[in-house]
Amino acid sequence: MTITRIETNQRMSRVVKHNGVAYLCGQTSEAESVAEQTREILAKIEDLLAKAGSDKTRILQCEIWLADMADFAEMNAVWDAWIPKGHAPTRACGEAKLARDVLKVEMIVTAAYE
């Protein structure tokens, strides 16, 4: 059984790969708006997926946390334009107090890789 960790520090790894599945740590952004934060987060996810040997067509699941559910439609507008047609993963979205007040969105992705 091989476990590969990418961009690891004392606290966490940004990606952990095991048995064909890549687990990404929560991605955030400090951009101004929910839409801008979502775009930056999705770009970070794409970068980490590439490092894991995967891409956005292989996302299995995405957990999304919003600081305020009133931002759901704004986040979804960016998400819907980003996810390739026919490749929507399972997804959950909830409201949570995030680690810092400036954070409005956090996404946690699990994806397949070869």
C-alpha positions as a printed Julia matrix, in Angstrom:
114×3 Matrix{Float64}:
   0.0    0.0     0.0
   1.54   3.27   -1.15
   0.51   6.66    0.19
   1.97   9.7    -1.56
   1.89  13.12    0.07
   2.35  16.32   -1.94
   3.39  19.68   -0.46
   3.6   18.37    3.08
   4.48  20.33    6.19
   4.24  19.57    9.91
   0.49  20.25   10.03
  -0.84  18.83    6.76
  -0.36  17.82    3.16
  -2.01  19.75    0.35
  -2.68  16.44   -1.44
  -2.67  12.83   -0.27
  -2.84  10.1    -2.94
  -3.83   6.52   -2.23
  -5.27   3.68   -4.27
  -6.34   5.82   -7.25
  -7.88   8.6    -5.16
  -6.41  12.06   -4.5
  -7.62  13.94   -1.43
  -7.07  17.71   -1.52
  -6.94  19.88    1.58
  -9.4   22.74    1.9
  -8.73  25.56   -0.56
  -9.44  29.19    0.26
  -8.77  32.65   -1.12
  -8.62  36.15    0.35
  -9.95  37.87   -2.78
 -12.59  40.58   -2.36
 -15.83  38.97   -3.6
 -17.31  35.49   -3.38
 -17.01  35.14   -7.17
 -13.33  36.14   -7.1
 -12.6   33.81   -4.19
 -14.36  30.96   -6.0
 -12.37  31.57   -9.21
  -9.05  31.61   -7.29
  -9.99  28.48   -5.34
 -10.9   26.61   -8.52
  -7.56  27.62  -10.08
  -5.74  26.27   -7.0
  -7.76  23.05   -7.25
  -6.79  22.65  -10.92
  -3.12  23.15  -10.02
  -3.22  20.59   -7.21
  -5.13  18.1    -9.38
  -2.43  18.41  -12.05
   0.26  17.75   -9.42
  -1.72  14.65   -8.39
  -1.97  13.39  -11.99
  -5.65  14.25  -12.27
  -7.92  17.01  -13.6
 -11.35  18.52  -13.03
 -13.08  15.86  -15.15
 -12.05  13.29  -12.51
 -13.42  15.05   -9.44
 -15.48  12.58   -7.45
 -16.73  14.84   -4.68
 -16.57  18.47   -3.6
 -17.51  19.8    -0.17
 -18.12  23.53   -0.14
 -18.35  25.74    2.93
 -19.73  29.26    2.68
 -19.44  31.82    5.45
 -22.95  32.94    4.43
 -25.47  30.87    2.46
 -26.71  34.14    0.94
 -23.62  33.78   -1.33
 -24.76  30.41   -2.71
 -25.94  31.73   -6.11
 -22.8   33.85   -6.64
 -20.52  30.88   -5.92
 -22.65  28.55   -8.07
 -22.45  30.9   -11.08
 -18.65  30.52  -11.1
 -18.75  26.78  -10.32
 -21.31  26.06  -13.08
 -19.15  27.83  -15.69
 -16.03  25.94  -14.51
 -17.16  22.32  -14.22
 -17.09  20.5   -17.58
 -20.51  19.43  -18.86
 -21.16  15.8   -18.02
 -18.49  15.7   -15.28
 -20.34  17.12  -12.26
 -19.17  15.41   -9.06
 -21.21  14.67   -5.98
 -21.34  17.86   -3.98
 -22.44  19.27   -0.65
 -22.59  22.91    0.4
 -23.14  24.25    3.88
 -22.66  27.35    5.96
 -19.78  27.42    8.44
 -17.63  29.84   10.38
 -14.38  29.76    8.42
 -10.88  30.1     9.88
 -10.53  33.85    9.19
 -13.16  36.56    8.72
 -11.9   37.44    5.22
 -12.68  33.9     3.98
 -16.06  33.5     2.3
 -15.63  30.12    0.55
 -13.7   26.92    1.23
 -13.68  23.86   -1.03
 -12.47  20.34   -0.31
 -12.05  18.02   -3.33
 -11.6   14.29   -3.76
 -10.65  13.08   -7.25
  -9.57   9.96   -9.12
  -6.14   9.7   -10.72
  -4.27   7.1   -12.75
